């Protein structure tokens, strides 16, 4: 979807969490995981939904023909099973598959009072908890999602569904899904980013720095050339993306985390022939690079501009409230 990304999803969702925490309230977030989400969408129920939303008749027939008459079988040690019809699942790797899945779960949040965040098959439920009544309301919403899944032949993987309690004064109530108590998590990987119950980003910084360093080591060992025209494209395409994925959400604030990320680029620039004995600042200037800290600042300003301009529409409605300022009356001078 245009102007939607993992980063905008994370920023919008956790802005609400942090805003409530700043106000002294406790927050519970439930992380839900569909079991084999894209493989279990029932074709007949999918077609019912497509027709109910008013999709044109010929398009519905085309999609139905595209999905039906698919068969599969299993091979084990050269022995073949019988062919069986495929009656569920959207074809993965296709352009249409993710769209059909999104249409199928489009009504998932209907009737839910808590905040629901959906990105592909990742679903989060969020609610401020100040009393047992709030906890009961959150449980009621979770039960509604459980009923939705049962009605549409989808299934939550209860073992992977977790609840995270935010806030010092959180009453830490249990949440039930399919009759089982959800496990309490202190840290989750949300859309590829580590989030803990204190909203610290140190684990994320260490994780991406470690991953980027491993890729950089592979380049160092696997590529004999130290030419700038070889090393820099490899660094830009294979290493730096790890350090900047959704970074406007988790950007480091502690000096140790900032330095840990910057050390990756320090190592990378030293791989270029002739740069080994130069200072980091001179290496950056010679190679036409900016420090990662400056790149994050530039990214922050670009993202801020997009929010203010309205590219993300309602996603940023709480970030920058519009205030009307009355201009002082001007008394004309005779």
N, C-alpha and C positions, 0 to 999 in steps of 0.2 A: 504494500500500500504506500502511496506517495507520502513523503514527509513522515513516515513511521519507520522506526528502526529499534533494534535492541536498546540502543542508548536512550532514545526518547521514552521508551517503555520504562526503563529503570529509573530515569530521572523523575518522571511524573509520579511513579508509584512511591518511591522512597522519599520524595519531597513531602508527600502527605504523612508518611511515617515520621520523618524528622520534625515536621511542623507540629505534630501532636506531642512528640517527646519534648520539644522546646517549651510547649505550654504546660509541661508537668504531667501529662497524661500517659498511661500505659497503653501499649498497642500489641495486639496479637496478629501475626501473619501466618496463614496456612498455605503451604506449598503443595500443590496437587499434581499428581502425575497419572496420566491415562496409560493403562497397560496396552502397549502396541497400538497407539492411537490411530495411526494412518492405515493399519492393517485390519482394523475391526469395524470400520464404518459400514453398516449394513446397506447394501445397494437399494433395497426396496424402500427403506425408511429415508434414505438420502433423496430418492426420487420424489417421495411424498413432500419433503421439505422444499425441494426445488420448485415443485408445482404450486405449493402453498404461498411461496413468496412472489408468485406472479411471473415466473420465468416463461418466456414465449414457448408455445407448444412444440414447435419444430426443434427448438434448441434442447428441450427436455428429451425428446425422442432421440436426438443425435447423441446426447450424453448417455442415455440408457443403452443404446446400441453399442456405444464405445465400451461400456462396462460389462455388458453381458457376454455370455458364451466364452468366458475365460476359464481355462482348466489348468490344473497343476498336479504333479505327482512327486514322490520322493524316491531318491536313489540311495541305497545303502549297500556298500560293498558289491556294486554291480547288479543288485537286485532292485527291480522297479516295482513300486506300488501301483495300484489301479489309479486311473485318472479320476479326479474329482472336480466338481464345479467350484469356481471361486465366487462366492456370493457376498463377500464383504471386502472392504479395503479400497483405498484410492491408489492408483498406480504411482509408486514413488519414483522420483526422477522425471516425472512428466510436468509440463507447465500447468496443466489443469488440476492435477492432484491436490496441491496445497489450497487452491481456490475452493474446490469442492469441500475440503475439510473445514475451511473457515465458514462456508455457508452452512455446513451441517451443525456446527456448534454456535451459530450466530445467536440463538435464543438461550444460550446457557445461563446468562446472567439475569434473565427475566425474573422478577419477583424477589431478587436478592437485595437486601438492604445494606449489607456490608459493601465495601469497595471491592470490585472484581477487576483484575487485570489479566488479560488474555493475550498471549503472543504465540501464534501457531498452537502447539499442543501444551504449552506451559501456562498454567493457570495459578493465580495467587488470589487469596481472600484476605482482606485486611479490615480490622475494626478496633476502635479505641475501647479499652476495657477499664471501666471505673467501678463496676459493681457486678454482682452475680447475674443481674438482669442483662447486662451487656454480654456476658459470657454465654447466657442462654440464647440470646439473639444470634450470636455468632454460630452456636451449635445448630440453631434452627436453619440458618442459611446453608450450613454444611450439609444438613439433612436434605434440603431442597436440591442441592447439587447431586447428592447421592441418588435421589429419586429420579432426577433428570437422566442420569447415566443409566439407571435401570430401565427407564421407559424407552430409551433410544438404543438399548443393547450395547452400551459402552461400559467400560469397567475401569475403576481406579485401582492402581497398584498401591495398596494400603501400606506396604512395607517401605515404599519410597515417598509416601506422603508424610510431611512433617509439619509441626507447628513451632514457631519461634516466638518467644515472649520478649518484648522490648519494654524497657522502663524499670526503674528500681522498685516502684510500688505495684508491680504487676502481681495479680493474685494467682497467676499460674494454674489456671483450671485445665482439666483434661478435655480433649476434643475427641469425639467418637465418629468413626467412619466405617460403615458396614459392620457395626458391632464391635470394632476393635479400637482401642485407645491409640491415638496417633503418637508417634515418638516425638520427644522434644529435642529440637536441634539448636545448637549454639552457633552453627555456621552452615550456610547453604551456598551452593553454586547456582546462581540465578542468571540464566541466559549467558552462561560462560564467565560470570564475575562472582568472586567470593564475597559474600555478605555475612557479617556476624551480628550478634544481638546487641553490640555496642556501636554498630555502624563504623567500625574501624576499617581502614583500607590497607593496613600493613600486610595482611596475608595475601591480598590480591597483588600488591606490588612485588612481594617476594616470589609469588608464583610465576608471574609473567617474566620477571627478570631471570629466573631459573630456566624457564622454557626458552627464552630468547638466547641466553648464553649457550644452551645446548645446541641450538641451530647454528649459532656463530662458530662453535667448536667444530661442527660438521663441515662448515664452509672452509675453515682453516685447514682441516685435515684432508679434505677431499678436493680442494682446488689448489693446484700448484701455482697458478698465476697470482701475482700481487698487484696487477695493474689496476689503476683506479677505475677504468671502464669495465672491469670485471667485478671487482669487489663491491663497489657502490651500488650497482643495480641489484646484486644479490642481497645486500644489506637492506636496501629499501623494500624489496619485494618479499623477503623471507624472514627477516629479523624484526625490523621496526614495526610492522603491523601488530606483532604480539604486544609491543609496548604501548600501543595507542588504540587498541580496540576498546570502544566505549569509554575512553579515558576521561571525557568530560564528566562522567558520572563518578569515577573512582579516583580522580587525580590525587596524587600524594600531597600531604601537607607537612608531614614530619621530615626533617632534614635527612634523617637516615634513609627514609624511603626514596626521597628525591635523588640522593646520591647513589642508591642501589640501582635505580633505573639508568641514571646517567653513565654509570660505569660500563654498561653494556655498549653504549655508543663510543665511549672512550676506547674500549677494546677493538671495536670494529674499525675505527679510523686508524688505529695503529697497524692494521693488517696491510694497509696500502704502502707500497714501496716508496721509501723516501720520507715517510711521515713518522717513523719510529722514535726519533729523538726530538721531535718538535713538541711544543706545549699543546694542550688540548685546544685552546683558543685559536692558535695558529693553524692547527690541523683543520678545524671547522672552517676557518676563513679560506684556506687553500682548496678545500673540497667543496665549497659552496653549501655547507650545511649550517643549520641552526642547532643550538642545544635543544634537548628534548623539553626542557623547562620552557624555553621560548616558544617551541612549537605548541605546547599545551596552552600557553597564554593566548597564542594566535587562535587556536581552536576554540578556546573559551569565548573570545570576542566574536568569532563567526557564529557560534551557537547562540550567544546572547542576542546578536543582531537578528537571527532567524526567529527567535522567540518573540522579540519586540515587534518585528515586522508582521508576525501573525502566520508564519509558515506552518507552525505546529498547532494552530487554531486553539482548541480548548485545552491542549496539553499544558500550556503555560499560563492558564488563566489565574492561578494563585501565585505565580512567581512575581508578577509585576502588576499589582493592582493599579488601576487608573484612578487618579485623584483629580478632582476639579478644583482649580485654584481661581479664586475671584480676584480679578485685577483691581487695584486701588483706583478710586475715583481721581480723575485729574482735573484740577481747578484751572480753568484758563487764566492766563495772565493778561491783564488789560494793557 
